[in-house]
């Protein structure tokens, strides 16, 4: 029997973004920390349709969804994401589910959906 993930973390990243690149080691560490807690991490580099569906608008940005696809958290990939995952894995409501974003919408491209290149 395959267990459903307690949550899925979509990490919207760009290889052209120094900020995305800077957070890669931290995100890998976070993934390792939560791998036994039924949290799935999925890096997203160029899926415009998924970005629109989940409301992602900048890089780096995390969107955490429940097993039913409901958005539990949308925001930065730092402390806000860590707090959201801690809440999800301990059964508490996610604090600040729409956390501030690290980068603003600007130039650069993510298909037709524009993302910041930091």
C-alpha positions as CSV (number, residue, x, y, z in Angstrom):
1,X,0.0,0.0,0.0
2,X,1.3,3.4,-0.9
3,X,0.8,6.1,1.7
4,X,-0.3,9.5,0.5
5,X,1.9,12.5,1.3
6,X,0.8,14.6,4.3
7,X,1.7,17.5,2.1
8,X,3.5,18.3,-1.2
9,X,5.9,21.2,-1.4
10,X,6.2,22.7,-4.8
11,X,9.4,24.7,-5.0
12,X,9.3,27.3,-7.8
13,X,12.9,27.9,-8.7
14,X,15.1,29.3,-11.5
15,X,18.7,28.3,-12.3
16,X,19.2,31.9,-13.4
17,X,18.2,33.3,-10.0
18,X,21.0,33.7,-7.5
19,X,18.5,33.7,-4.6
20,X,17.1,30.3,-5.8
21,X,20.6,28.9,-6.1
22,X,21.5,30.2,-2.7
23,X,18.6,28.4,-1.0
24,X,19.2,25.1,-2.7
25,X,21.4,23.6,0.1
26,X,18.9,24.7,2.7
27,X,16.0,23.3,0.8
28,X,17.8,19.9,0.4
29,X,18.4,19.9,4.1
30,X,14.7,20.7,4.8
31,X,13.7,17.9,2.4
32,X,15.9,15.4,4.3
33,X,14.5,16.6,7.6
34,X,10.9,16.0,6.5
35,X,11.3,12.9,4.3
36,X,10.2,10.6,7.1
37,X,7.2,12.8,8.0
38,X,5.4,12.1,4.7
39,X,6.2,15.4,3.0
40,X,7.1,15.3,-0.7
41,X,9.3,18.0,-2.2
42,X,9.0,18.8,-6.0
43,X,11.2,21.4,-7.6
44,X,9.5,23.3,-10.4
45,X,11.6,25.1,-13.1
46,X,9.4,25.8,-16.1
47,X,5.8,24.7,-15.6
48,X,3.7,27.8,-16.3
49,X,0.4,25.9,-16.1
50,X,1.2,24.6,-12.6
51,X,2.5,28.0,-11.5
52,X,-0.8,29.6,-12.5
53,X,-2.9,26.8,-10.9
54,X,-1.1,27.2,-7.6
55,X,-0.7,31.0,-7.7
56,X,3.1,31.1,-7.8
57,X,4.3,34.3,-9.1
58,X,8.0,34.7,-8.2
59,X,11.2,32.7,-7.7
60,X,12.1,31.3,-5.2
61,X,8.6,30.5,-3.9
62,X,7.1,27.5,-2.1
63,X,3.5,26.3,-2.4
64,X,2.5,23.6,0.0
65,X,-0.7,21.6,-0.8
66,X,-2.7,19.0,1.1
67,X,-3.4,15.5,-0.3
68,X,-6.7,17.0,-1.7
69,X,-4.8,19.8,-3.5
70,X,-5.8,22.6,-1.2
71,X,-3.1,25.3,-0.8
72,X,-1.9,25.2,2.8
73,X,1.0,27.7,2.4
74,X,2.2,30.0,-0.3
75,X,5.3,32.2,0.3
76,X,9.0,32.3,0.9
77,X,11.3,29.3,1.0
78,X,12.9,30.3,4.4
79,X,11.4,30.5,7.9
80,X,7.8,30.7,6.7
81,X,8.1,27.4,4.9
82,X,9.8,25.8,7.9
83,X,7.0,27.0,10.2
84,X,4.3,25.8,7.8
85,X,5.8,22.3,7.6
86,X,6.2,22.1,11.4
87,X,2.5,23.0,11.8
88,X,1.4,20.5,9.2
89,X,3.4,17.6,10.7
90,X,2.2,18.4,14.2
91,X,-1.5,18.9,13.3
92,X,-1.6,22.6,13.9
93,X,-3.0,25.3,11.6
94,X,-0.4,26.9,9.3
95,X,0.6,30.3,10.6
96,X,0.7,33.0,8.0
97,X,-0.4,30.8,5.0
98,X,0.3,33.7,2.6
99,X,3.8,34.6,3.7
100,X,5.7,37.4,2.1
101,X,7.5,36.6,-1.1
102,X,11.3,36.9,-1.4
103,X,11.4,38.5,-4.8
104,X,9.0,40.7,-6.7
105,X,7.4,40.1,-10.1
106,X,9.6,41.7,-12.7
107,X,11.4,40.7,-15.9
108,X,12.7,37.3,-16.8
109,X,10.4,34.6,-18.0
110,X,8.8,31.4,-16.9
111,X,7.1,30.7,-20.1
112,X,4.4,33.3,-20.6
113,X,4.1,33.7,-16.8
114,X,6.6,36.3,-15.7
115,X,8.8,35.5,-12.6
116,X,11.6,37.5,-11.0
117,X,15.2,36.7,-11.8
118,X,16.0,38.1,-8.4
